Amino acid sequence: MPELTDLPNLSSAAVSLPDLNRLRPVPSTHKPRILLLYGSLRQRSFSRFAAEEAARLLEAFGAECRIFNPSGLPLPDDAPADHPKVAELRELTAWSEGQVWSSPERHGSITGIMKAQIDWIPLSIGAVRPTQGKTLALMQVSGGSQSFNAVNQLRLLGRWMRMITIPNQSSVAKAYEQFDEAGRMKPSPYYDRIVDVMEELMKFTLLTRDCSPYLTDRYSERKEEAAKLQERLALKSAL
């Protein structure tokens, strides 16, 4: 441990110097597990089409994908947490190592369906933080000209959920022109961008999934835990 005398406000017991070796763990051998969420229940849901196209690409790149169908998911706080759709969403979140969020832009924002899914995923369940340190890619579809309102709001939510949100993102303008009758995306620069985003998501997931606990290990939390331990020990010795 280097000299810490010039840092009087620092709790030396909670300090952990960055360790390059811990950033290079033995890599997992299973396929990266990616959960995809979309934000529309329409029969021709372009956010779902985009998510399905993304899943095809991810599987071609070597991932295992699951797409959550939000139909039947209750409004947040309008049902208990053991509601079957809520339980399904939380189980898939725990299973995933990375996620894709695909939302339409509606009234200049993400849809309520998209937000409800995110709201049902708690920041913590007991000592477990379901989304912390997991990778995230963002996509939006628009009915008009290209916009970034939805992906910008999703990026804020991804940070709030403590996820590693990749730099690249996808925004598909005039989505009704970009998908054929079968829901497959037509060749275009928009399609190429989705390829870019999924490729980047795979790279970030492979890079971070095995060292995610170390990446999200924080000084302030170690300090807090040390203080709680000292308090328990003091209480025990006083008995």
Secondary structure, DSSP 8 states (H G I E B T S, - for coil): ----TT-TTS-GGG-----GGGGS-----S--EEEEEE---STT-HHHHHHHHHHHHHHHTT-EEEE---TT---TTSS-TTSHHHHHHHHHHHH-SEEEEEEE-BTTB--HHHHHHHHHS-S-BTTB-SSTT-EEEEEEE-SSS---HHHHHHHHHHHHTT-EEEEEEEEESSGGGTB-TTS-B-SSHHHHHHHHHHHHHHHHHHHHTTTHHHHT--HHHHHHHHHHHHHHHHHHHH-
